[in-house]
Amino acid sequence: LDYTREAANATRFKTLFAHMSEVYVPRVYDDYTSTKVLTMEWVDGERLRTASKSDRISGTGPRGSPDDLALVEVGVRCSLEQML
């Protein structure tokens, strides 16, 4: 695995999906990246499985909440744009 290629891929991905406000790609620090080390911006966030707001308080919310479905839609759109 060559992390300089991964850095280039991340930069390309960021450019390709700049039109989607729901997608955030951390900045790559090229000066600190090598074939064995990839250095990117730290991003505070949530784990994907806890990203939905609907079930957080009571733990009893329905599956397929609007937040969950919106997250799936973004993932599908990204995948389709990469393939096409």
Phi and psi in degrees as a GROMACS rama.xvg file:
@    title "Ramachandran Plot"
@    xaxis  label "Phi"
@    yaxis  label "Psi"
@TYPE xy
-107.783  109.015  ASP-2
-69.973  -18.1841  TYR-3
-68.7794  -34.8159  THR-4
-68.223  -40.7324  ARG-5
-62.465  -38.163  GLU-6
-62.9751  -43.6201  ALA-7
-63.9933  -39.8006  ALA-8
-64.1978  -40.7511  ASN-9
-64.2954  -41.7312  ALA-10
-64.1663  -41.6252  THR-11
-65.1583  -44.3746  ARG-12
-58.6007  -43.0819  PHE-13
-60.7726  -41.0888  LYS-14
-67.166  -44.6378  THR-15
-65.6179  -31.0631  LEU-16
-110.205  19.2345  PHE-17
-61.6438  -26.1406  ALA-18
-76.2592  -9.84708  HIS-19
-103.222  105.275  MET-20
-64.9061  -19.775  SER-21
-76.9736  -13.3447  GLU-22
-105.183  127.148  VAL-23
-123.65  125.759  TYR-24
-112.99  122.645  VAL-25
-61.8164  149.794  PRO-26
-67.5719  139.198  ARG-27
-95.0427  133.422  VAL-28
-98.4206  92.7536  TYR-29
-60.0937  -35.2608  ASP-30
-64.1936  -21.965  ASP-31
-111.898  10.8422  TYR-32
-106.364  138.159  THR-33
-136.587  -174.573  SER-34
-63.5554  -21.7796  THR-35
-111.573  -6.57051  LYS-36
-136.333  127.581  VAL-37
-111.459  120.997  LEU-38
-113.699  121.09  THR-39
-130.594  162.542  MET-40
-58.7447  141.377  GLU-41
-78.3495  134.844  TRP-42
-125.71  119.068  VAL-43
-73.0874  139.874  ASP-44
-172.962  -164.08  GLY-45
-119.438  154.978  GLU-46
-63.961  147.876  ARG-47
-56.2432  -40.204  LEU-48
-70.9639  -13.9914  ARG-49
-114.441  13.8472  THR-50
-73.5615  -24.8158  ALA-51
-71.1061  136.466  SER-52
-84.1789  -19.4884  LYS-53
-65.4607  -35.5428  SER-54
-103.3  8.26086  ASP-55
-71.4556  -40.6535  ARG-56
-80.5774  -56.2704  ILE-57
-91.0454  -24.9027  SER-58
73.7288  11.9742  GLY-59
-121.094  10.4683  THR-60
-64.7635  160.821  GLY-61
-72.0246  154.114  PRO-62
-72.6252  153.319  ARG-63
72.9878  38.2374  GLY-64
-65.8182  163.741  SER-65
-55.9298  -38.0806  PRO-66
-63.5516  -43.1849  ASP-67
-62.2947  -45.794  ASP-68
-66.0618  -36.4812  LEU-69
-64.9254  -39.2917  ALA-70
-64.6732  -41.8896  LEU-71
-64.2138  -42.0167  VAL-72
-59.9634  -42.821  GLU-73
-62.3195  -44.1221  VAL-74
-61.1099  -42.2959  GLY-75
-66.3982  -43.8349  VAL-76
-60.0811  -43.6123  ARG-77
-61.6762  -44.8414  CYS-78
-62.8486  -45.5585  SER-79
-64.4849  -41.1482  LEU-80
-64.5293  -34.2245  GLU-81
-68.9894  -37.714  GLN-82
-74.7237  -34.5754  MET-83
